[in-house]
Amino acid sequence: MPDAILRAERIVRAFRQGSSLPALVQASDANSYIVKWRGAGDGPLGTAKDWIALHLAELFGIHVPPPVLLTLDDDLALTSSDAELRDLVRASKGLNLGLGFLDGAAAWQAEHSAGITQAYRDLVFLFDLLLLNVDRTAANPNMLLLGQQLYCIDFSASLSIRTMITGKSFDELPPLRLLRQHPFFTLQPCAFPNCDTSGRSLVNSAVQQIPDSWLQDFTDNVAETKASIVRSFDVLIADFQLILQKRLKLLSTLPLQSREEYLQQSKQNRQAFAAKFGSKAGPDSSNP
């Protein structure tokens, strides 16, 4: 994956789905990227979680758009007539996350499942279970289909990575309940994933590439925080099968929530998260 910093030169269009208003931009390498504004949504913490997860996905064989670092300046705001976009550019000056644009990709829908192998569906679920990524549901799948290839996007609600960055622990049971809403939920995966442990250096490199400005709200020592994240990932990668087995066992004891219970629990989770961590920690949409 590229590690060069690219400059976003022109806004092509905005996508009105969701609350963070991602946009398609043309960059200094003449390619197109979806920019995820550091000044929107979960802010720098969500951006850092997404960056790490996108790189980790490669070790587990999950297809993701290639992530890049995009730098934005005030000149980019002048390329759009949309006042909301111009405000987002100004709030997101500096380094942002960019995702390689998958031209022709369509949002995944349930009827597409037949074209995706059971092994790959299980892999996506188990990867989200490992990261405790609670923001992939039937209503909000965060997946794109390009031909017969399924790509996963948006890992900014990955609670395991949040803990690695902030050092703040949490009770695993609430997010496990939410993971029962996963579109590929299963208690009997056809196989456990393999992890290319020889690629650990890729994740370590990705952590070192995290811009300091994405972490400064959560630590007084960025270098030590990055070193701590790397150590945590070494443990996660070494023990991932044991972690998955434990969580699958816990999941088997949890009842499936109704849609109404799910929405009420999500609301309570957001309120509890905001009360405990405040706005700087990045209010994940369904966090405990």
C-alpha positions in Angstrom: 0.0 0.0 0.0 1.3 3.5 -0.8 2.8 5.5 2.0 3.4 8.7 0.1 1.5 11.8 1.1 -0.7 13.1 -1.7 -2.3 16.5 -2.1 -6.0 16.7 -2.7 -6.4 19.2 -5.6 -10.0 19.2 -6.6 -13.4 18.2 -5.2 -15.2 16.1 -7.8 -18.4 15.5 -5.8 -19.8 14.8 -2.4 -21.7 11.7 -1.2 -24.7 12.6 0.8 -25.0 9.3 2.6 -24.3 9.3 6.3 -23.4 12.3 8.5 -19.7 12.8 7.7 -20.3 13.9 4.0 -17.3 12.0 2.4 -16.2 13.4 -1.0 -14.5 12.2 -4.1 -11.4 14.2 -4.8 -8.7 14.2 -7.5 -5.2 14.1 -6.0 -1.7 15.1 -7.0 -1.1 11.6 -8.6 -4.0 12.2 -11.0 -6.0 9.4 -9.3 -9.3 9.7 -7.4 -9.9 9.1 -3.7 -12.7 9.2 -1.2 -11.6 11.6 1.5 -12.8 11.0 5.0 -12.6 14.3 6.7 -10.7 14.5 10.0 -13.0 17.4 10.9 -16.2 15.3 10.7 -17.8 12.2 12.3 -15.5 10.6 14.8 -12.7 13.1 14.1 -9.0 12.1 14.3 -9.6 9.1 16.5 -12.0 7.6 14.0 -9.6 8.3 11.2 -6.7 6.6 13.1 -8.9 3.5 13.8 -9.9 3.3 10.2 -6.3 3.7 9.0 -5.0 0.9 11.2 -7.9 -1.5 10.5 -7.6 -1.0 6.7 -3.9 -2.1 6.9 -4.6 -5.0 9.2 -7.3 -6.2 6.9 -4.7 -7.1 4.3 -3.1 -9.6 6.7 -6.4 -11.4 7.0 -7.4 -11.4 3.3 -10.2 -8.8 3.6 -10.6 -6.7 0.5 -10.5 -3.0 1.2 -9.9 0.1 -0.9 -6.2 1.1 -0.7 -5.7 3.8 2.0 -3.5 6.8 1.5 -2.7 10.0 3.4 -4.2 13.1 1.7 -3.2 16.6 2.7 -5.8 19.4 2.4 -5.4 23.1 2.4 -7.6 26.1 1.9 -7.2 26.1 -1.8 -9.3 22.9 -2.0 -12.3 24.7 -0.5 -12.3 27.0 -3.5 -13.0 24.1 -5.9 -16.5 23.5 -4.5 -19.6 25.7 -4.5 -21.0 23.7 -1.6 -20.8 25.8 1.6 -20.9 22.7 3.9 -18.1 21.1 2.0 -16.0 24.3 2.2 -16.5 24.3 6.0 -15.4 20.7 6.2 -12.3 21.4 4.2 -11.3 24.2 6.5 -12.1 22.1 9.6 -10.0 19.2 8.2 -6.8 21.1 7.0 -3.7 18.9 7.2 -3.6 15.2 6.8 -6.7 13.1 6.2 -7.5 9.6 5.2 -8.1 8.8 1.6 -9.5 5.6 0.1 -8.8 4.5 -3.4 -12.0 5.2 -5.5 -13.6 1.9 -6.7 -15.2 3.2 -9.9 -18.3 1.2 -10.7 -18.7 -0.3 -7.2 -22.3 -0.6 -5.8 -23.4 -0.6 -2.2 -23.8 -4.2 -1.0 -27.4 -5.4 -0.5 -28.6 -8.7 1.1 -29.5 -10.2 -2.3 -25.8 -10.0 -3.3 -24.9 -12.6 -0.6 -25.4 -15.5 -3.0 -22.5 -14.3 -5.1 -20.1 -14.2 -2.1 -18.6 -17.4 -0.8 -19.6 -18.6 2.6 -15.9 -18.7 3.6 -15.5 -15.0 2.7 -18.7 -14.0 4.5 -17.5 -15.8 7.6 -14.1 -14.1 7.2 -15.7 -10.6 7.2 -17.7 -11.4 10.3 -14.8 -12.9 12.2 -12.6 -9.9 11.3 -15.2 -7.5 12.7 -15.6 -9.7 15.7 -11.9 -9.6 16.3 -11.9 -5.8 16.1 -15.3 -5.4 17.8 -16.4 -3.3 14.9 -20.0 -2.7 15.8 -20.9 -0.5 12.7 -21.6 -3.2 10.1 -25.3 -4.1 10.1 -27.9 -5.1 7.6 -29.2 -1.5 7.7 -25.6 0.0 7.4 -23.4 -2.7 5.9 -20.5 -0.5 4.9 -19.6 -2.8 2.0 -19.1 -2.3 -1.7 -19.5 -4.8 -4.5 -17.2 -4.4 -7.6 -17.9 -7.3 -10.0 -17.7 -10.4 -7.8 -15.4 -8.8 -5.3 -16.7 -7.6 -1.9 -14.9 -4.7 -0.3 -15.3 -3.6 3.3 -15.1 0.1 4.3 -15.5 2.1 7.5 -13.8 0.5 10.5 -14.0 3.7 12.6 -16.3 2.0 15.2 -13.7 -0.7 16.0 -13.6 -0.7 19.8 -10.6 -3.0 20.2 -8.5 -0.4 18.2 -9.9 2.4 20.2 -8.7 0.7 23.4 -5.2 0.3 21.9 -5.1 4.1 21.1 -6.8 5.6 24.2 -6.0 2.9 26.8 -9.6 3.1 27.9 -11.1 -0.4 28.5 -14.8 -1.4 28.2 -17.2 -4.2 28.9 -17.2 -6.6 25.8 -20.8 -7.8 26.3 -22.6 -4.7 24.9 -20.6 -4.7 21.6 -21.0 -8.4 21.3 -24.8 -8.0 21.5 -24.5 -5.5 18.7 -22.4 -7.8 16.6 -25.4 -10.2 16.5 -26.8 -7.6 14.0 -23.9 -8.2 11.6 -25.2 -9.1 8.1 -22.9 -12.2 8.1 -23.4 -13.2 11.7 -22.6 -16.9 12.4 -21.8 -19.0 15.5 -20.4 -21.8 13.3 -17.9 -20.3 10.8 -16.8 -22.8 8.2 -13.1 -22.1 9.1 -11.1 -19.7 11.2 -9.1 -17.1 9.2 -5.5 -17.3 8.5 -3.3 -14.4 9.3 -0.1 -13.6 7.3 2.0 -13.0 10.3 5.0 -12.4 8.1 3.2 -9.1 7.2 3.3 -7.8 10.8 5.8 -5.2 9.6 3.1 -3.8 7.4 0.9 -3.0 10.4 3.9 -1.7 12.4 4.8 0.6 9.5 1.1 1.7 9.2 1.1 2.6 12.9 4.3 4.6 12.6 2.7 6.5 9.6 -0.2 7.7 11.7 0.1 11.5 11.7 0.9 12.8 15.1 -2.0 15.3 14.8 -4.5 12.3 14.8 -3.3 11.2 18.2 -2.4 14.4 20.1 -5.9 14.8 21.6 -5.5 11.4 23.4 -1.9 11.3 24.5 1.0 13.5 25.7 3.5 11.1 24.2 2.7 10.1 20.7 5.9 8.0 20.2 5.1 5.9 23.2 1.4 5.6 22.2 2.5 4.3 18.8 4.9 1.8 20.4 2.0 0.6 22.7 -0.3 0.2 19.7 2.3 -2.0 18.0 2.7 -4.1 21.1 -1.0 -4.6 21.4 -1.3 -5.7 17.8 1.5 -8.2 18.2 -0.6 -9.8 21.0 -3.8 -9.6 18.9 -2.2 -11.3 15.9 -0.5 -13.9 18.0 -3.7 -14.8 20.0 -6.4 -14.0 17.4 -7.8 -17.5 17.2 -8.2 -17.8 21.0 -9.8 -14.4 21.1 -12.3 -15.4 18.4 -13.1 -18.7 20.1 -13.8 -16.9 23.4 -16.0 -14.3 21.8 -18.0 -16.9 19.8 -18.6 -18.8 23.0 -19.9 -15.6 24.7 -22.0 -14.8 21.7 -23.7 -18.2 21.9 -25.0 -17.2 25.3 -26.5 -13.9 24.3 -30.1 -13.6 23.1 -30.8 -11.9 19.7 -32.2 -8.4 20.3 -35.2 -7.1 18.5 -34.8 -4.1 16.2 -36.5 -1.9 18.9 -34.2 -3.2 21.6 -31.2 -2.7 19.3 -32.1 0.9 18.7 -32.7 1.6 22.4 -29.5 -0.1 23.4 -27.6 2.0 20.7 -29.0 5.2 22.2 -28.0 4.2 25.7 -24.6 3.2 24.5 -24.0 6.6 22.8 -25.2 8.4 25.9 -23.0 6.3 28.2 -20.0 6.7 25.9 -20.4 10.5 25.8 -20.7 10.7 29.6 -17.7 8.5 30.2 -15.2 9.8 27.5 -16.5 13.1 26.3 -16.4 14.4 22.8 -12.6 14.2 22.3 -12.6 10.4 22.4 -14.8 10.3 19.3 -18.4 9.3 19.8 -18.7 6.0 17.9 -22.2 5.5 16.6 -22.9 2.5 18.7 -20.3 2.4 21.4 -20.8 1.1 24.9 
